[in-house]
Amino acid sequence: MIALEKQADASGLSYAEMMQNAGIGLAKIVHEIGKQNNWNKVVGLIGSGNNGGDTLVALTWLQQNGWETSAYLIKTNNNELIKKYLDIGGKIIEQDESFFHLSSFIAQADVTLDGVLGTGIKLPLKKEASEVLGKIKNLKPKFVIAVDCPSGVDCDSGECSDETIPANLTVTMAAVKRGLLKLPAFEKVGELLLVEIGLSDEMLNEIKIDVADDEMVSALLPKRTLASHKGTFGTAFVIAGSTSYTGAALLAGSAAYRIGTGLVTMAVPENLHSALAGHLPEATWVLLPHENGFISESASDVVLNNLNRATSILIGPGLGNKETTKKFIEKLLHSIKIPMLIDADGLRHAKDSLSLLHNAVLTPHVGEMSALTGLSKEEIQNNREEVAKKYAKQWNCIVVLKGAFTLIASPDERMTIIPVATPALAKAGT
């Protein structure tokens, strides 16, 4: 971000203009929250960084728009912004060693803006900053909005100090800082919103990591017009299941329908059909040769003879680890020309055939990624972005590295982070 802001300044968008844009964007978010909750009192905690300046700009706008505002100057060199704030009736909270005055204001405030420390801090914090943050944290503000990042968070590593003030909402400027989507920092962020500061689309495109949101995902989904029919939304061909993992096939087929697929064809070991068919009545079925309930090598011909109407293919859930199934997949892969997703056991069986894949989607969790790459789980977890980017390019495939903050990496080195970390997914079948 520092490089982009410098580039923007050189192109005519001054640092002062960017700060105005950031602060007013922040203020409008606060104002909207205030209208929703009938709030009108805000305290701003002002540090010496850009987010301290953003906070002063926000307080000035809020004061002009009917809010009762006050600022606590921890450390600042924004004398011009302070003067503008005072000129329109803003209040400066008196400092004292016991934090008595600040405590009184925070107790009455509906919103506290945390603009103490910005994105450039390094841990551990200096003693003065640590003490101030600890005192403020102990005051237990009603609703905290972190400005750009919660004070005390390392925006690169995701580490944070013990004194970091947990936010209910973090309003980050221009782009999400990568450390905010790492633990333990993510636990301090609360809800995350983005404010534009005036950077051009061309500049923002230089950032090759996106953060998925509702708007981005919705734009990728096909339009469902009134004239649509089941053939409009494609046919998914699902190769899944074995005697040991019968339910995996059912989960995969059901999920295909739930995301909007028009038709689903289930290719499963023949002996599973009677157990599954009643649970997925809308599917069509291709029954595959098997050895004791595991897809056999000879099944590749059956699959290829039934792919004529398929528009995408899923290979892997619940296939098991038998050698005959591995040979089935190896024979199959070089003949598939439609979009393909390989998951679960399919990944382990495809390990020696990755050179045959082009633009397939691979969805490993960290254990499967370890098996595919030879890297330890620790190496992968400590460097998830670089590992996903490297192997997406090396395999010429889209790699979806699952886990907390799932990463989607494409061969052109662009990545998208899913900003979700939840124990709700910590069970089989999710």
N, C-alpha and C positions, 0 to 999 in steps of 0.2 A: 504494500500500500504506500509506503514511503516513496518508492520510485514512481508510482503512478501519480501521486500528488505533486511530486517535483515536475513530472512531465506536464501535468495539467497547468501548473503555475507558469511554466515556460511557454505554454500554448495560449496564455491569456486568461485562464481561470485562476485568480489569485488565491493565496491561502486564506485571506480574509473572507473572500466570497464563499469558499468551500466551508469555512466555519459558520458563516451566516446560514448557508443552506442546511448544514447539519443541525445547528441549534434550532432553527425554525421548524425543521422536520420533526425533531424531538419534541418541541413544544406542542405541535399539533397533535401528536400521539397522546401526550399528557392531557391536553385539553379534551380530547375525545373520551379518554378514560374518566376524566372528571365529570363530563356530562352524563356518562352512563351510571356513575355512582353518586352523583350529587356532591362531588368534592370540589373544593376551591382553595385549599391551603397547601403550599408546597415549600419545602426547604431544599436548597441546593448546596451540596458540599463541593467546594471549589479547590482543586489542586492547580499545579502550575502547567500541566500538560494541555494538549489540544482539547481533551474532553472537559477540562475545567473551563476553557473558553466556550465550548459548545453549551455547557450548562449555564453560563452567564447569558449567552444569547437567548437560550430558552426561557430563562427567568424574566428577561426583559420583555419578550413577546407575551408571556403569560401575564405579567403585571399590566401590560397594555390591554389585555383581553379579559380583565375582570378577576384575576386571581389575586389572592393575598400571598405575596412571595417574600422570602428572606434568603440570604446567602451567608454561608459560613466560610470564611476565607482561610483555608488551612495553609496554603502557600500559592501565591499567584503573582504573575508579572503582567497581567492583562489590565493595566491601569485604564486604558481607553474604554474597554468593555465595562469595567466597574463604574466609570463616570457615567456612561450612557444608562446603566442600570439605576444608579442613584438619581439621575436627572428625571426619571419618569416615576419616582416614588418608591423604588425598591429599598429594602432594609438590609443592613449588615448586622449580623449577630455578633455581639460582643464576646471576645474570647476570655476564658478564665481557666485556671489549672484544673478545676473540678468539673469542667464542662457543664456547669449549672445552667447557664443561659441556653446553650445548645440543647440540653436535655429538655428544657421547657418548650422550646420551639418544635423539636421533633415529636414530643408528646402530643402537641396540638395539630401537627401537620398530617394531611391526608396522604401526601406523597413526599418521599425523600429521593432527590436525584443524587446519585453517587458519581461525582466527577472528580474524585480524589486522585486516583492513579490511572494512567492510561496503558496503552499497548506496549510501551517501551521498557517497562520495569523488568528487573531481574531479581530473582530470589536468591538468598533470603532478603527480606525487606530490611532497610535501615531501621535502627531502633526508633527514631522519631516517628516514621511512617507506621511502623508496627504498633506503637503505643496508641497513636491517634485512631487507627482503624479498630483496634481492640476496644477502645472506649466507646466509639460510635456503635459498633456491633452490639455491645452490651446494653445500649439504649433501646434496642429492639424497635426500630422504626416500623410504622404500620404497613406501608407499601413502598418497596424500594425499586426504583428504576435505575439500573446501571447504565451509564453513558459510555457507549462503545464496548466496554467490558467491565465486569465487577472488579473493583480495586483489589489488587493483590493476586490477580491471575496472570500467569505467564502465557501470553497469547500465542506462543509457538509450541511450547511443550504440553500445555494443559495442566501443569502443576499449579498449586495455589497455596497461599499462606494460610495459617490457622486463623488469622485475623480477617480474612476476606469476608466482606459483608454479603450474605446471600441475597440475590435479587429475586423479586417476583417477576420482573421483566427486564431483559437487556435489549437496549436499542443500539444496534451497531451501525457504523457509518460506512457506506459505499459497498462493503463486502464483508462477509462473515469471516472473522479471524479463526484460523484453523484450530488454535488451542481451545476455543470455546466448544468445539465438538470432540473433545477428548476428556477422559476422566482423570482427575476428579473435578476439573473446572466445570464440566457440564452440569454437575449437581448444584452449582452456585448461580447458574445462568437464568433459571426460570424460563418463561416464554421468551422467544427470540424474534425480534423484528428488525427489519433493515430500513435505513433511510438513505436516499440518494443525496449526493453532495454536488452533483453537476458534472461528474465525469462522463465523457462520451462513451457510446456503445463500443466504439473502436478500442478505446483504452481498456474498458472492462473485459473485452474479449481476450486481452492478454493474460487475464487470470484463467488458468486452465482447469480450475476446480470449481464446480457449481455445487450449490446446496439445494437439494430437491425441496419443493414446496407444492402446495395444492395447485397453484396456477401452472407451474411447469408440467406437472404430471397430467393435469386435465388437458393441456394443449396437445399432448401426445396421443390421446385416445381418439379413435375414429368417431366421426359424427354418426349418430344413430337417427337417421331420417325416418319420416313416417312411412316411406315406401320400402323400408328395409325388410329383408327376409332372412331366414337362417343361413342361406348361402352368402349373404353380404359380409358376414363376419368370419369367414374362413372355417377350415376344418383342422383341428389339432389332432395329431396322431400321437398317442401316448403309449410308450413301451415301458411297462412297469410291472412290479410285483414278482413274488416268488412264494413258495410255501411258507418260508420263514417270515415274509413281510407282505402278507396279503393286503393289509390295510393301506400300504403305501400307494397301491394302484388306485384304490377308492379315493383317497385324499387328493391325488394328482388329477384324476378325472373330474372330481367335483370342483376343484379349484379352477380348472379350465373353463367350466361352465359359469362359475361365479364371476370371473373377470370379463365375461361377455362373448366368449367364443360361440359361434353359431352351431357348429357340429363338432362332436368329439368321437374319435374312434379309439377304442381301447385294445391294445395288443398285449395279451397276457398269456402266461402258461395255460394250456387248455384246462388243466384240473382246477383252476381258480374260478372259472366262469360261473359255475352254479352258486358259489358263495358271493359273488360280486354283482351279478346281473340284476337282481332285485333291488339293489341299493342305488343303481345308476340306470334307470329304465330308458332315459333319453339317449344313451350312448349306443353306438354300433360296435361290434366286437370282431376282432381277428384273433383266432385261437392258435397259439403257437406250440410247436413241438417242444418237449421238455424232457429233462432227466431228473426224476424224483422231485418235480415241482420247480425246477430252475430252467430258464430258457436255454435251449440247446443250440449248438453251432448251426445246425441245419435250418433254424428258424429265419435266417437272413433272407433266404429266397422267398419265404412266405411274406415277410414284411415288404420286400421290394415289389412284389406282385400286387400289393394292396395300397401303394402310396400314390396312385394316380390322381386322387382327388384331394390329397392332403396339402395344406398350405404352410404347415409348420410341424415340427416333430420334437417331442420331448423323450429323452432316453435317460433312464437311470433309477428312479425311485424304487427302492425295495428289490432290486435285481439279485442281491446276494453276491457272494464272492467266488462262485464256482468257475473253474477253468473253461468249461464248455460255454458259459455265458460270455466270458472274455473273448473267446474266439468268434462268437456270434457278433459282438460289437465291432471287433477288428475287421471282419468281412463286410460289415454293413457301412461303416463310416465313409469309405472312399466313393460310395455310390449315391450318397445323399446330396441333393442339390438345393433343397428347400431350406429355409431358416431352421436352425437346429439349436436346441438347448440341451445341455448335458449336465446332470445333477447326480449327487449322491454316489451310489455304487457305479453308475455309468462313468464317473470321472476316473475312478481307480482303474476300471477296465480300459479306458481310453488313453491311459498314461503313455503308452508306447506308440500311440497313433496320432499324437497331437499335430504332427507335421501334415496330416491329411485334412486338417480342419481349417476353414477360412471363414472368418466372421461368425463363427458359432458363438453361442453364449455359454460360458462355463460358470457354475455357481458353487464354488467350494466354500465350506467353512474352514477355519484355520487348520484343522487336522487334515482335511483333504488337500488343502493347499500345500501342507508340509509333505504329504505323500507325492504330490505332483512335481514339486520343485526340489526336494531333498533338503530344504531349509528346516531348521527347528521351528517349533511353534513360537518360541520366544523371539527368534529372529524376525518372524513374520509380524507378530503382534507389536514389536517395538518399532517397526518400520513399514506399517501397512500400506501407506500411500505409494512409497517407492517400489515395494514388492509387486503390488497390483499393476502399477504402471509398466514396470519392466516386463512382466510376463504377458500382459495383454499385447504389448508390442512384439515380443519374441514369438508368441504363438499365433499372432494375427487374429486374435479372438477378443471378444468382450468378456472381461473377467468381473464377476460379481463376488467380491470377497466379503462373505457374510460375517455377521457378528455385531457387536455394539458399533453403531455408525457404519453400517454396510457401505462399502465402496464399489462403485461401478466404473471400471477403467476400460477405455477403448484403445485400439491400436494407434490412434493419432495422438495419444498421450493426454487426451481430455478425460476428466474424471468428474463424477457426481457423488456427493456424500448424502446418504439418507440420515437425517438428523434425529435418529431414534436409538435410544438405549433403554431397554426395559426387560425386567425379569419375566414379563408375561410371555416372552418367546422362548424361555428356557425350559422347553419340554419337547418331547418327540412329536413330530407332525406339524410343527409350526413353520 
